[in-house]
Amino acid sequence: MLFRSDIVSATRFSVFSQCPMKYFLRFEIGFNLTGNDPSPADINVTEEKNELDSRLKGRIIHTLLEEEIKRKDLLKKTNIILDKEKMPTDEKKELLDDILKDLNKYFSSDIYKKINSAENYKNEYEIYLKMDEFYLYGRIDKVIFTENKIKIIDYKTDNIIPKNFNDRREQYYSQVKFYSYILSRFFPHIQKFELQIVYIKNPDSIFQFEINKEDFPAIENEIYYMIQSLRTRSYPLQIDHCKECVYSVNKIKCIKEQ
């Protein structure tokens, strides 16, 4: 039987790369903060509801993109999905309008036309790789295969905030390292891997990274370091990350030290 603790996902690797103690707080003891304040008691009902709506919206948009729903069928298919959700009619209508607005904007963008022109690709591509007693796992929104490059497409349905650029960039770079390492083991002839983060709401705002074959020994060392830490339950603090971390007090020191 495979337990959740045996699986290392891109998200878990990204969080661990930011700070091993952050990983411990979020995944080992389940102290998962959805807001920017380190006190769960301060998260009110409205914020919780907005978080749930955002997750539902993201899930629906990913489903529509996975199934490659045509623009003319978008309204009908989105309604079919929303009809299965238990929510007030006015909220359902608001969510429907929001989804249609974002996807219509994305379908009109140059990046959509470029991605949609790919001939050899997989949607919601799942990959597993065994490393020691752990499994590295990825579920990638879209993978495009060319003769000498693999392009990884990751859709984001939230807003991008300028002040979060650096933190987001760090997360995304860890993500592409993780995905590309696993893919490189299955496609050893590929020399280059590229990640594109596509914001559905703002398709012109794109994060793009490249990983080359020479980068993989260092990436492998990072993954092995994480696995060793999980095995020994060692979670050192990465002090430099405190200024951007939701688990810090006044962006100065970790709540673990309180």
N, C-alpha and C positions, 0 to 999 in steps of 0.2 A: 504494500500500500504506500502511496506517495502522499506525504503530508505537506501542508502549506509551508512549513518551516524548511522543507527540503528544496523548495523552489526559489531561485533567485531571478527576479524579473528585472526589466530595464528600470522600472521605477525604484525598486529597492536598491539597485546598484547606484542609481543617480543620487538617492538620499544618502547612502553610505559614503559616497565620494565627497559629498558636502561636509558630512560630519558623522563618524561612527556612533557618537552618543545620540545624535538626532535619529539615527536608524533605530537605536535601542528604544528610545522613547516612543517612536511612532509604531514600530512593528513588533517589538518584543513584548512591551507592556500595553500596547494598544492605546497610547495617549495621542490620538490623532486630532490635531487642531485644524478646523476649517477656516478660521478667521485669522486676524493678525494679532489678536490679544491672547497671551498665554493662559488666560483664565477661562475655562469652559463655562463657568457660571455667568460670564458676561455675554455669551452668545445667546441672543434672544430668539423668540419663535420666528420672527420675520426673517432673520438671517438664516435660520435653519431651513425655512421654507424656500428661500431663494436658492440655497445650495441644492436642495432636492430638485427644484425646477431646472436648474442649470445642468444637473446630471441627466435628467430625463431628456432635456433638449439635446444634449451631447449624444446620448444613446440613440435617439431617433435620427439625428443627422448622420451619424456613422452608419446606421442601418441603410438609410437611403443611398448613401454613397457606395456602400458595399454592393448593394443590389443594382447599382447603376441606373436608377430611376430616371427616365427622360423628363425633361422640363414640362412637357404637356401632361404627364401623368403625376406630377409632383403633388398637386392638391389632393387628388383622389387617394394616393398611397399614404400620404401623411395623415389624412382623416381616418383611414382604416387603422393605422397604428394608434392614433390618439383615442379612438373609440374603445380600445381595450384598457385604457387607463381610467381609474376611478378618480375623477376630479370635477369640480364645478364647471358648468358650461361656459361661463365667462372666462375662467382661467384657461380652459381648453382653447377657446377662440384666440385669446391673447398669445398663447404659446404657438398656436398654428400660424398666426400672422408673423410672429417673430422668426420662426423656422423658415417660412416661405421667403421672407425678406432677405435673410442671410444667404440662403441657397441661391436665390435668383441673382443676387449680387455676385456670388462666387461663380455661377454658371456664365456670367457675362464677362468674366475676367480673362486676361491673357494666360495666366498660370493654369486655369482650368483647361483651356483649349490645348495648351502644351501637354499637360498630363494626360488628357483624354485622347491625345493622338498616339499614345504608346500602343504598340502591337503585342509585345510579350510582357505580360504582367500577371500578378496575383493580388487579389483583394483579401484583406483580413488574413494575412499569411502567418501561420503558426509555426514556430520552430522550437525544438528542444535540443539541448546538448548536455550530456552527462559530464560532469567534472567532479572527480572524487565521489563523495556520497551525495552531492548536490546536483540539481538540474538547472541549467540556465534556460530561461524561457522568454520567448518574445512573441507578441501578437502585433504584427505590423499592419497599419491601415492599407498600405499599397506598396508593393515591391515591383519595380520596373527593371527588366533584364535587358541589357544590351551586350554586344560582343565582348567588351572589356571593362564594363562598369555595371554596378548594381546601384540603382537609385531607390532610396527609402523615403516614402512619403508619409508624413504624420500630420493628421488633421487636428486642429485645435478649434474649439467652438467658443472659447471665452474671449474676453477683451484683453488686448495687450496694453499694459500700463508702462509708460516710459521709465519710471523709476525702478521697475522690476527687470529692465533689459539685461543687466549684468548677471543677476541671479538666474534668470531664465536661460541665458546663453550658456551658463555653466551646466545647468541641468540637461539641456539639449545636447551639449557636446558629450556628456557622459552617456547619454542615451544612444547616440550614433556609434560611439566606441563599442558599447555593449552589443548592439544589433549587428554591426559590421563584423565583430569578432566571431559571433555564432555563424553568420552567413559565410564567412571565409572558410570555415571548417567544412561546409557543404559544397562550396564552390571555390576550390583552391586555385583555379586558373584565373579568377578575377583579380585584377590589380588595384582597382579603385572602387571606393564606396562613397556614395554621396547621400546626405540627409537633407531633405527639404521640410521645414515646418511651415505648414500652410494654415493661416488664420482664415477661417471661412467668413467671419464677419468683416475682416480687413485683408482681402487676398493679396493686396499689394505689399503688405508687411510680411516679408519672408526671411526666416533664418535659414542659412545654408552652410553646410559643413562638408569637408572631404576628409576621408581617411585613406591612407595608402598602405600597401602590404607591409612596408617596412615598419609601420607603427604597431603591428600586432604583438611583438614580444613584450613591449612595455604595457600594452593593454592587458595581455595575459597575466602579467605580474600583478596588476591592480586587482584583477578578478581573484587571483589566488590569495592575495592579501586579505580580501574581504572574506573569502571562504575560511581562511585560517582564523580570522577574528570571530566568525560565527561559531566555529568549532570550539574555540577556547573561551567564548563569551567575553571577549575583550573589546571594549567600546571606548577608546580614548576620545577626549574632547578635541575638536578642531576650533580653537579659540577665534581664528580669523573669520569664521562663518557666523559668529554670534551677532554681528551688526546687521545681518540680513535674516536672522532665524526667528521663527515664531515661538521657539522654545527658550528664548533669551529674555532676561529681565532688563527692560529699558535699553535693549540692543547692546548690552554691555557684557553680561555673563549668563551662563546657562542656568535654567531653573533647577537643574540637578544639584547645583552647588548651594541652593538656598537651605 
